Amino acid sequence: MAGGGKQMGAHRILAVDDDPAILRVLRRGLTLEGFTVEAAGGGQAALEIADRVDAIVLDVSMPGVSGIEVCAELRRRGSEVPILMLSALDEVADRVAGLTAGADDYMVKPFDLTELALRLRALLRRSGAATPVGSGVRAGGLVLDTDGRGAVFNGRTLALTRREFDLLEVLARNHGIVLSREVLLERVWGYDFAVTANAVETFIGYLRRKLEAEGEPRILETVRGVGYVLRVRS
């Protein structure tokens, strides 16, 4: 077992694959996406540490204890940890078996790491990584009403433009997770090639001025060379 560098507030992901090369790719890629990563080279090792993680990326076909068996055993134990299964073949039988065993999502190798990270964040959100508040989301003192597109921070209403709100919502739903500029561009601006990474930096600046207008401590932090993260302050 090996772990990636710990980042404050980062979700802990368990990557399980009997192929060391794939395990290295998962560990490096997910660490760069802002997760803390544990790695296991087999099903038995995964079962021993599965209760210490927030989500699992699990290979279907492994010698000994297979991914299907790991998933089924965790569900038998009552574990509700989100599980995303990986398979080398797009076989309907594999997908059905994995989902039947209790997996939450399924991807086929070779996979795109950005898509994998986005799917993991979606699973984490559904499992309670961000706390729903009616039609919105709460992250510490920040409350967003996604239907009415209203924002309140520490009891103070924020006047946000549409793009500012969209950016803050993505950061709030993934609070504690470092999001790269590329991920933020894709999630907030889509595939608008006229937009550059500078747009993210510019709008982060706009949000900081509004969030810190009454002298509040900074919650939107820059992680140099990686991206941005919203830190929940207690």
C-alpha positions as a printed Julia matrix, in Angstrom:
234×3 Matrix{Float64}:
   0.0     0.0     0.0
   1.18    3.49   -0.82
  -0.35    6.9    -0.34
  -0.25   10.24   -2.11
   0.62   13.47   -0.33
  -2.04   14.53    2.15
  -3.85   17.75    1.36
  -5.92   19.45    4.04
  -9.6    18.63    3.6
  -9.02   16.46    0.54
 -11.21   13.43    0.02
  -9.36   10.13    0.42
  -9.68    7.78   -2.56
  -8.71    4.11   -2.59
  -7.41    2.99   -6.01
  -7.4    -0.79   -6.48
  -5.77   -2.54   -9.47
  -3.42   -5.5    -9.87
  -1.57   -3.7   -12.7
   1.2    -1.57  -11.09
   1.35    0.75  -14.11
  -2.36    1.57  -13.92
  -2.1     2.0   -10.17
   0.73    4.54  -10.64
  -1.35    6.46  -13.2
  -4.36    6.52  -10.87
  -2.32    7.59   -7.86
  -0.46   10.35   -9.7
  -3.47   11.6   -11.66
  -5.93   11.68   -8.78
  -3.36   13.34   -6.52
  -2.93   16.08   -9.13
  -6.74   16.45   -9.2
  -6.63   17.28   -5.5
  -7.47   13.94   -3.89
  -5.51   12.06   -1.26
  -4.88    8.59   -2.67
  -4.39    5.2    -1.05
  -3.44    2.33   -3.35
  -3.98   -1.42   -3.12
  -2.75   -4.07   -5.56
  -5.46   -6.61   -4.81
  -8.9    -7.24   -3.43
  -7.85   -8.53   -0.02
  -5.66   -5.49    0.64
  -8.54   -3.25   -0.46
 -10.94   -4.83    2.02
  -8.51   -4.17    4.85
  -8.46   -0.39    4.33
 -11.8     0.3     2.61
 -13.37    1.69    5.78
 -10.79    4.52    5.91
 -11.6     6.13    2.56
 -14.31    8.35    1.06
 -14.6     6.56   -2.31
 -13.08    3.62   -4.17
 -11.88    3.19   -7.77
 -11.98   -0.58   -8.2
 -10.73   -2.84  -11.0
 -13.24   -5.56  -11.92
 -10.83   -8.36  -12.89
  -8.11   -9.19  -10.35
  -6.6   -12.51   -9.32
  -7.65  -13.8    -5.92
 -10.43  -11.57   -4.62
 -12.0    -9.87   -7.65
 -13.42   -6.37   -7.78
 -16.93   -7.79   -7.94
 -16.26   -9.77   -4.75
 -14.78   -6.72   -3.01
 -17.83   -4.65   -3.9
 -20.28   -7.35   -2.82
 -18.45   -7.9     0.49
 -18.4    -4.18    1.31
 -22.13   -3.91    0.67
 -22.73   -7.04    2.76
 -20.91   -5.29    5.61
 -23.24   -2.33    5.27
 -20.66    0.01    3.76
 -22.12    2.83    1.67
 -18.76    4.09    0.37
 -19.11    5.22   -3.28
 -17.52    2.7    -5.67
 -16.52    3.38   -9.29
 -15.55    0.2   -11.12
 -13.02   -0.09  -13.97
 -13.0    -2.79  -16.62
 -10.6    -3.5   -19.47
 -13.5    -4.55  -21.68
 -16.82   -2.87  -22.33
 -18.66   -6.07  -21.56
 -22.31   -5.68  -20.66
 -22.03   -8.73  -18.36
 -19.17   -7.08  -16.43
 -21.08   -3.83  -16.09
 -24.25   -5.57  -14.94
 -22.31   -7.72  -12.47
 -20.54   -4.71  -11.02
 -23.69   -2.64  -10.63
 -25.58   -5.63   -9.25
 -22.85   -6.12   -6.65
 -23.44   -2.55   -5.51
 -21.12   -0.35   -7.58
 -22.26    3.24   -8.14
 -20.57    3.93  -11.49
 -18.57    2.13  -14.18
 -15.83    3.16  -16.63
 -13.94    1.26  -19.31
 -10.16    1.29  -19.69
  -8.43    3.21  -21.12
 -10.11    5.99  -19.15
  -9.75    9.76  -19.15
  -8.46   10.94  -15.77
 -10.35   14.24  -15.89
 -13.62   12.41  -16.52
 -12.78    9.91  -13.78
 -12.17   12.75  -11.31
 -15.42   14.48  -12.28
 -17.37   11.24  -11.81
 -15.75   10.7    -8.41
 -16.74   14.21   -7.33
 -20.31   13.56   -8.46
 -20.39   10.35   -6.38
 -18.92   12.19   -3.38
 -21.51   14.95   -3.68
 -24.33   12.42   -3.76
 -22.88   10.67   -0.72
 -22.82   13.89    1.3
 -19.49   15.56    0.54
 -21.44   18.8     0.34
 -24.51   19.38    2.49
 -27.74   20.08    0.53
 -29.81   23.01    1.73
 -33.17   22.78   -0.02
 -32.33   23.59   -3.63
 -28.81   24.67   -2.79
 -25.57   23.84   -1.05
 -23.87   24.85    2.19
 -20.12   25.03    2.72
 -19.29   26.45    6.13
 -20.72   29.96    6.34
 -21.52   30.02    2.63
 -25.06   29.12    1.52
 -26.06   29.01   -2.15
 -29.64   28.82   -3.43
 -29.16   27.19   -6.83
 -32.78   27.71   -7.94
 -32.98   31.37   -6.96
 -29.25   31.86   -7.63
 -28.82   33.67   -4.33
 -25.69   33.61   -2.2
 -25.23   34.37    1.51
 -21.87   34.35    3.28
 -21.79   34.58    7.08
 -25.26   36.13    7.01
 -24.34   38.71    4.36
 -26.0    38.61    0.92
 -23.55   38.56   -1.99
 -24.38   40.27   -5.29
 -22.94   37.88   -7.88
 -23.01   37.82  -11.66
 -24.16   34.62  -13.36
 -20.6    33.47  -14.04
 -19.42   34.32  -10.54
 -22.27   32.26   -9.08
 -21.52   29.3   -11.37
 -17.85   29.33  -10.38
 -18.6    29.65   -6.66
 -21.14   26.82   -6.85
 -18.6    24.41   -8.38
 -16.02   25.33   -5.74
 -18.57   25.04   -2.9
 -19.86   21.64   -4.02
 -16.26   20.41   -4.06
 -15.08   22.27   -0.95
 -11.8    21.0     0.4
 -10.86   19.62   -3.03
  -8.29   21.41   -5.18
  -9.77   21.96   -8.65
  -7.46   22.63  -11.58
  -8.01   25.59  -13.89
  -8.84   23.12  -16.66
 -11.58   21.47  -14.62
 -13.05   24.85  -13.65
 -12.98   26.04  -17.25
 -14.77   22.89  -18.4
 -17.36   22.98  -15.6
 -18.13   26.72  -15.67
 -17.35   27.91  -19.2
 -17.72   24.66  -21.14
 -15.71   24.21  -24.29
 -15.55   27.87  -25.22
 -12.12   28.1   -26.81
 -12.19   31.9   -26.68
 -11.86   31.62  -22.9
  -8.4    31.16  -21.37
  -7.15   30.06  -17.96
  -6.78   33.75  -17.15
 -10.58   33.92  -16.95
 -10.53   31.62  -13.92
  -7.93   33.78  -12.16
  -9.89   36.93  -12.97
 -13.18   35.6   -11.62
 -11.5    34.16   -8.52
 -10.33   37.72   -7.87
 -13.87   39.07   -8.27
 -15.22   36.47   -5.83
 -12.51   37.14   -3.27
 -13.3    40.85   -3.22
 -16.97   40.12   -2.54
 -16.36   37.34   -0.01
 -13.77   39.4     1.91
 -15.56   42.77    1.69
 -16.19   42.86    5.47
 -12.69   41.71    6.41
 -13.47   37.99    6.45
 -10.53   35.57    6.25
  -9.76   34.11    2.82
 -11.63   30.9     1.96
 -10.79   30.81   -1.77
  -7.16   29.71   -1.84
  -4.68   29.32   -4.68
  -2.67   26.11   -4.74
   0.31   27.17   -6.81
   0.76   25.14   -9.99
  -2.44   23.16   -9.38
  -5.55   25.3    -9.1
  -8.02   26.63   -6.52
  -9.84   25.33   -3.47
 -12.63   26.58   -1.23
 -11.67   25.9     2.4
 -14.46   25.69    4.96
 -13.56   27.66    8.08
 -14.94   26.43   11.39
